[in-house]
Amino acid sequence: MKFDKFFLSEDLLRNLNDNGFFRTTDIQFKAIPSILKGEDVLAIAQTGTGKTAAFAIPIINTIHEQKTSKRSNGVKCLVMVPTRELAQQIGEVFNMLCKHTKVKAFAVFGGVEHDRQIEKLQGGLDIVIATPGRMYDLIHHGHLELRYVTTLVLDEADRMLDLGFIDEVKIIKRKLVQRHQTLFFSATINPEIKKLAYSQVNSSAIRIQIAPEDPISKNVTHYVMFVETDDKRFFLAEYLNQNPDGKFVIFVRTKVRAERVANAIAKLNISALTMHGDKEQQERSDVMKQFRANESRILIATDISARGIDINDVTHVINYDLPEKPENYVHRIGRTGRGMNKGLAISFCSKEEKPLLEEIEKLIKKDITVFNVSKNEYKAVIEAPPPKKEGMNFQELIAYEESLMQPRRKKKRKT
């Protein structure tokens, strides 16, 4: 359906056309009319379906048509999201769609100076996007006034639950003065999320569920490769070298592991960016900018970063470590196969991780195809001589080769 069928303002339609928004996705088609009517909405839609625009478009349209001038009387809408990257990403979507309207939006997140953000809030905003922790901090110190808020958006609510933000969400909701509209968006649904959702929206809320029988995109092909933990780095390097034109997001379990994997493949002459919670906000922004610009084709990330990686040309997701929560598998692989693009998800599974694989297959209601590797192929990969870096002196070369051999020696001692 075309967006002009919703009778949106001419200024907003101009923004949509300028940015290539011509027809709705399923979630937009189903959510926009209810949000325009002021109804509460509970929406379950997997990542990459266009859900940010599904709530941004009607919110901007309503505020734009209600305003008599470009001056704001106060914040009308709060959008709460689980991570800094997602706040920044959603802020960019709002600002893009607000361009020719009377509406002003701003994303607030940690890792940057408070003063500039506080100055922006005092300058007159209509929409504030933030993580619950930062939003609560601004409210607590009197920098964010809630008396005019009429719309509350909880995006990626399942991830906010995982990260322990729900107490802040409930406190902020209780502080809202006016009767307000609540829009609850989640990529997954389970009894805990369902209970949370119905505690936030009213009893007459419109429920929307996209692809309820299949939590994963049909654009993604899935494989699992059974690889011993110590051998994963060799298989990763081999796979990356075999796919020189691919763009990869590689998921690991911890921030320490992200750096270790990056260092391990660097020794094999493969460079990669890393994204995790130990990086300052400016570093994280720079990493995403480089990855978007294809200055590097490989990004190694932890789960906390998964929701903020919204890049359409990612061809592969590699689960170097299987996630401990099966729901995170869905969010990880959602980084590829976005829009109309096809994607490939490869999971490395060690013996210890087989119970995790079973939980993932139970969640997605299908068996993941096994990528078989013969014993000879396996041996060839892990025993292939690694390329040597140019310009190494003798001592560096010895240290380099010893570091590569260390896991193999540990394995021999066990036998």
C-alpha positions, 0 to 999 in steps of 0.5 A: 500500500502507498503511504499517501493512502493514510492521508499523511501531511504533505511535508511528511510524504515529501520526506518519505518520497525523498528517502525511498519510502513508497510502499508499506511493509506488513508491520507498517500497513497494520500498525500505522492506522491504529497509531494514528487513531491514538490506540495502544498497540502491542506489536510482535515483529522480527527485526528488519521488517520496518517497525521503526518507521511503523511507529515513527511515521504516525507519531511525527504526523500527529505532532506535526498536525497538532503544532501551530508553530515550530516552537515546542511546548514540551516533549510529546513522545518518549521512545525507550530502547535497550542500547545506545546504538539503537537509540542513535539509529532510531534517532537518525530515522526520526530526524530523516522523517522530521526534516520538512515538518515542524517536529524536532527529535533527539536521541539521548544516550550514554558515553557522551557529555551530558551538557550538550544533551541537556542543552538540546532538551532545553531548546525545545524538543517534541520527541526524545529517544533514549535508553531507560537508564539515561532517560531516568537519569535526566528525569530524576535531575529535572532535565526532562519534563513529562507533563506534555507526554502523550505517547510512550514507545517501548521498542525491543522490549524483550531486550530491555527485559534481558538487560534489567531495564524494566524497573526504570521503564515502570518508574518512568511510565508511572511518572507520566501525568497525562493519559497516554498512548503506549506502543509496545514493540518486541521481536520475540514473544514468550510468557514473560514478555506477554505478561510485561506487555499486558502490564504496559498497554491497556486492555483494548490494545491492538495486537499485531503479530507478523510471521507468528509461526516463524520467528526467523526471516525466510531470506536467511539460510542456516547452517551449523558446523561442528567444530572444537572450541580450539579449532574455531579460529582456523575455520573462521579464517578459512571461511573468511578467506573463501568468501572475499566479497562477503560482509560479515558480522561475527558474534561472540559471547563476551567482550574479552572474547571479541578482542581475542578472536580479532587478535587471533585472525589478525595473526592470520592476516585478516583484519576486523573491527570489534563492537562491545560494551567496553568501547566508548561511545565515540569508538562505537560510532566510529566502528559503525561508520567504518563498517557501513562505509565498507572500510572493513568487511568484518565486524566482531560483536557481542549480543549487546550490540546486535540490535543496533547493527542495522546495515542492509548489505551484511551477507553473512552472520557467523555465530562463533559462539552459540548464544546462551539464550536461544532468543538471541540467535533470532536477533543475531541472524536478523543482521543479515537477509534484511529487506529483500536481500538474501543472507547466510547464517553459519554457526560453529558448535562445539561438543559443549554447545550442543544443548544450546543448539537444541534450544535454538532449534526448539525455538525456531521450530526446525533443525538447522542443516549440518555443514559436513566437513570430512576428517581430511578437510578438518585436518587440512584446515587446522594444520594449514601453515599460517601466513606470516606477517610482512616485516617481522623480525626473528624474535617476533616470528618465533613468538608469533608461531608459538602463540599459534601452536599453543592450543594444539599443544594443550590438546596433546597434553590432554591425550 
